[in-house]
Amino acid sequence: MIKTSIGTKLKKQELIFLSLFAILIGLLVGLLDFVFGKGLLILSAYRDTHFLYLIPFLAVSGLFIVYLYDRFGGKAKAGMSLLFEVGHGKEETIPLVLIPLVLLSTWITHLFGGSAGREGVAVQIGASLAHYFSKFSQFKSASRLYLVVGMSAGFAGLFQTPIAAVLFSLELLLLDHVFFRALIPATLAAFTASMTTHFLGLEKFSVLLKEPPVLSLDLFLKMIILGLLFGMVGNIFAVSLAHLKIYFSRILGNPYQRIMVIGFLLSLLLIFLHFGRYSGLGTNLIAAAFGEKQVLAYDWFFKLVLTVVTIAAGFQGGEVTPLFAIGASLGAALAPFFGLPIEMVAALGYVCVFASATNTFFAPLFIGFEVFGSEYFVFFFLALVFAYSLNRNYSIYSKQERLIL
């Protein structure tokens, strides 16, 4: 059951005050998202051009990342987990040093060829900056409200999907609970951040899908099967990440040793497996899936494995864009077996694998709407119902908690 909650209503003065801060937060986070996103594009392009010169230094770059967090991190070492601790009231502060640390370390990961994403970075940037402003408000749940507002702004600024960003921040912290108390300020922050990055020139990924097929019983059943398949893959990603982090920590307890050894093995694999095809965000796989270019039947598998290993080893970055890539490439591979258009099944995989791995439903549904348009909304809904329902125990966010009723 999804529990929706308003909580204690904000007074009008508090709501106005928070909304004004939300607009300011959206603007500032949008600026930071633009710097981060633009820098990531430049570094990724440079890596693609000089791949064989950079990939041998992946392990060494990992040592520098561990040193940065060890020397300057403090509580910031927890990353996304710290955001959940604050959201659940178990921690009170998010150090601002988290912003330059996660930004710089993610740039390094991508420059030297690691397989990682970017959304976790944007969410951490937004949450850290917004939470700083919570000290100016004394009303109940101010800490969590500002956290949600910042997460919404961070996600929206980078992906320019503000509706999905709002819903992502409202449903992420606690399973089966939607924090509607933050709806207005989160919306203001998300749309402000999205418009800011768009105005500055950060491009939004979107695909215009062809006319959808007519829904029939046969197609309805195919949506169920595809939803379950995509849900299984999202679940595999989340479970593998959780267990591999524990396994790596057990066999290589020293974080410097861990990232050095695994970074060296990663660099060999990334060279051997099509010379960097699985490095970086995975946007090349997404472009292939929707651009009618060659998608290899195993692309989704190697992208999954290499992303899990990269993150579990201690390199920085998010998981969401790789999840989009895994889902899209898997969808492109499955489409011929279901007799459906490649772009349709790729779009279903794009949202469903993300849903299963993050234990979110509304955010991926509206990512489908904002990225691919409204005409496939019913198909996204049907597939997501089964993808989301399949995994309720694991998430890429280890501190995500379930509402106890």
N, C-alpha and C positions, 0 to 999 in steps of 0.2 A: 504494500500500500504506500502510495506517495502521500506524505504529510506536508501540507502547505501551512505556513505559519506567518502571521503578521507580527506576533509578539506584542509587547507593550507599544502602543502607537507613539510615534514621535510627536512632540508638540509642534505647532506650526512654526515657531521660531527656530526650533532645532532642525526641522526639515528644511527650512529656507537656508539656514546656516550651512548645513551639510551639503545641500544642492549647489550652493555657490562654490564651496570647496571642491565638489565633484567636478565642476566645469574646469576649475584651475588644475586639478589633478589630471583630468583628461588631456588638457593642453600640454602640461609638462611631460606626462607619460608618452603622449604622442610624439613629442620632440625626441625623447630618449629612444623610443621604438624606431623612429626614422633613422637615427644615428646607428643604432644596433643593426637594423635590417639592411640599410644601405651598405654598411661596413661588411656585413656578412656576404652580401652579393659580390662585392668587389674582391674579397678574399677568396671566395669560392671560385670565381672566374680565374683568378690568378693560380689557384691550386690546380684547376683543370688543365691550364696551359703548361704548368711546370710540375706535373704530378710526380714523375719519377725522381725529381730533384728534392721534393719536399717529404714524400712518404717515408723515406728512411729515418727521418727525424721525429716521427710520431712518438716513439717511446721517450725520447729526450724532452719533447714538449710536454709530455705527461708529467715528468719529474718537476718541471717548472710550475705546472698547475697545482700539483700537490704541495709544493713549497709555498705558493701564494696563499693557499687556504690554511696551511699549517702555521704560517708566520702572521697572517693578518686576519684570518677568518673568524676565530672565536665561535660564537653561536652560528655565524653565517655558514659554517661547514655543513650544517644540516640541510641547507637549500630549501627545496619545496617542503620538506618535512617540517621545517621551522614555521612555515606559513600555516600548516595544519595545526601545529601545537598552539600557535597564537589564536587561530580560529576556534579552537576547542577550549580556550582559556587556561591552557597549561603553561604557556609562556606569555610574557608581557611585552617584550620588545623585539624588533627586527632591526639589527644594526644597518645603517646606511651603507657601510662598507660592502654589503652584499651586492649592491648594484655594480660598482666597478669590477668586483671580483668575478661575478658570474658573466658579465659582458666580455671582459678580457679573456677569461679562460675558455669561453665558448668560441670566440674568434680563433683562438689558438687551436682548439680541437678541430675546427673546420679547415683551417689553413693547412694543417699537416695531415688531413685525410681521414679523420675519424668519422664514423657513421653516427650522426646524432641529429637532433632537431633544434628547434629554436623557441617553441611556444613556452616551455618551462622558464626560459630566460626572461621573456617578455612579461610573463605573469609574476615572476619574482621581482622584476624591476618595478612594475606597477604596484604590487603589494607593499614593497619596502618603502617606496616614496609616499604612497597614500597613508600608510600606517604612521609615518612621521607626523602627519597632520592631526592624528587622533588625540595628541596631547593638548590640543586647543579646544577639545570638546569633553564635557564632563558627564554627558547623559549616558544612560544604561546601554551597554553593548556597543559603545563608540568604537572600541578596538576592533571588534569583528566587522562592524559596518564599514569602517574605512578600509579594512583588509579586502572585503568583497568588492568595494568600489574600485580599488587599485587593481585587483585581479581582472575585473571586467575591462578596465581601461587598457591594461597590458595586452590582453588577448585581442581586443578589438583593434588597437593601433597597429599590430603586426599583421593580422589577417584581414582586416577591414570587413569583418562579419559582425557588426555590433550587436545584432539581436542574439546570435549564437553566443557571443561573448557574455552578454548579460545573463543568459540562462546557464551558461557554464559556471559562472561565479556563484550563482544562487544555489545550484544543486550539487556543487563539487564537494564541499567540506563534510557533509553528513548525508549518507545514503538514505533515500526515502524521505527526504526533507528538503523543501524549497524555502529559502530564506527571503520571503517576499518583502520583509521589512526594508530591505536595501534596494527595492525595485527602482524607485525614482532616481536616487543618486547614482546607482550603478548604470542606469540607462543614460543619464546625462554624461557621465564620465566616458562610457563606451562610444557614444556617437561623437563626442568631442575629440577623443583620441583617434577614432577612425577618420574623421574629416581632416584632422591635422596631418596625419601621415599621407592621406590622399592629396591634400593641397601641396605638400612638400615634394610629392613625386614618387612615393613608394607605391608600386603597382599591386593591384589586387588580382589574385588568381580566380578566374571564372571561366566556365565552359558553357556554351549554348548547346544544349542537347537537342537532338532531332525530335520530331513529333513522337510522343509516347504511344506504345501499343495499347489496345483496348484491354481493360482488365477482364479476365475470364477465370474460370475455375482452374484451368491448367496453369495459367500465369500466377494465380494466387498460391498454388502449391509450390511453384518454383520460387516464389518470394520467401516462403517458409524455409525451404531447403537452403537457399542461398544465405538467408539470415543466420541459420544455424551454422553453416560452414564458416561464414565470416566471423561469427561469434566465437567459434572454436579457435580460430587463428588469433583473434584478439586476446582470448583467454590464455592461449599458449604463450603469447608475448608477455603478458603480465606475470604468469606463473614462473616462466623462465627467468625473467628479470629478478623477481624476488628471491628465487632459490640460488641463482648464479652469484648474486651479491654475497649471500651467506657463504657459499662454497669458496669463492675467491678469497674472502676474508679469513676463512679457516686454513686454507692451504698456503696463502701468502699474507700473513698477518701484518707485515710492514707495508704501509700504503705506497712508499717509494718503490719497494721491490715489486709490489703487485703491479703497479702501472707500467713499470719498466719492462717486466717480463711479458705481460699481456700486450702491451703496446708494440713490442717487437714482433710478436706472433701476428698481431692484427695487421701490421704493415706488410708482412709477407702474404697474408691472405688477400688483402686488398689489391696487391699487385697481381697475384696469381689469378684472382677472379676478375678477369676482364679489365685489368689496369684501371682501377678506380671507379668502376661502374657503380659500386655500392658505397662509395665515400660520400660524405656530406649529407645533405638533407634528404635526397631521394627525389628531388624535383625532376630530374632527368627521367626517372621511371614514370612519374605522373604524366609528364609531357608525352612520353611514348605511348602510354595507355590511351590518352585522349587525342593523340595526333596521328593515329593509325600507323605508327612506326612499330618496329619489331619489339615485342615484349617476350622475353624468354620464359619458358614454363616454370623455371626455378627462381626467377628474379625475386619474387615475394619471400621465398624461403631464405635466400642468402642475405637479403636486406634485413629480415627479422633477426637472424643469427648474429650478424655483424653489429647491428644496433644494440642488441642486448649485451653483447660482449663489451662494446665500447663504453656504454653507460655503467655496467657492472664493474669495469676495471677502474673507474674513477674519473674518466674524461667527462667534460661538462657539455650541456646542451639538453634540449628537450627530447621528447619521444613522439610528439603528435604528428609532425610532418613526416617522419619515417612511417608512422602508422598509416597515414594517408597513402604513402607510396606503396606500402605492403598491400593495403586493401585494393588500390587501383590496379596494381600489377596482377594480383591474384584474380580480380574480377575479369581482367582482360584475358587471362589464361582459361578461366572457367566458361566464359561466354559461349564459345562454340559448342560446348557440351550441352548447353541449355537452349541452344537455338535462339539466342537473344543478341541484340546489338552489343558490340564490345563496349562502347561508351556508356551504355546503360548499366551494365553489370559492373564496370569499373567505378562508376559513380556510387553504386550501392556498396561496393567494397570500401570505397573511400570513407564513407560515413559509418558503416557498420563495424569495421575493425576498430576504429576509434572509439565507438560507443562501448564495445565489449571490454576493451583494455582500460578504459577510464571509469566504467560504471556510471556513465551519464547517458541520458536519453534525449532530453529536450535540446541540448546544445548540438549534438550531431544531426538531429532532425532539421534544425534551422540552418546548420551549415549546408546541408543539402539544398535547402530553399535559397540561401543567399549565394551559393557558388554555382548551382546548376539550374536554378529557376524553379518556378512553382508547378510546372506541368507534371513533374514526377513525384510530387509530394506524397501521394497515396502509396507509391511503391517504396519510397524511403520509409514511410511509417510502418508498413507491413513487415519489411525486412528487419527494421530496427527493433520491433517488438520482440522478435525471436532472438536476434543477436544480443540484445540487452539482457533478456531474461535468462540467457544461458550461463552467464558469469555473474555471480553475486558475492563471491568470496575473495577474489583477487583483483587488484588494481595496480596500475603503474605507480600510483601514489600510495605508498605503504601506510601512511598515517590516516588515510580515509577511514572514517568510522561509520557504523550503522546506527540509525536511530533506534533506541530501545523503547518499545511501547508497553 
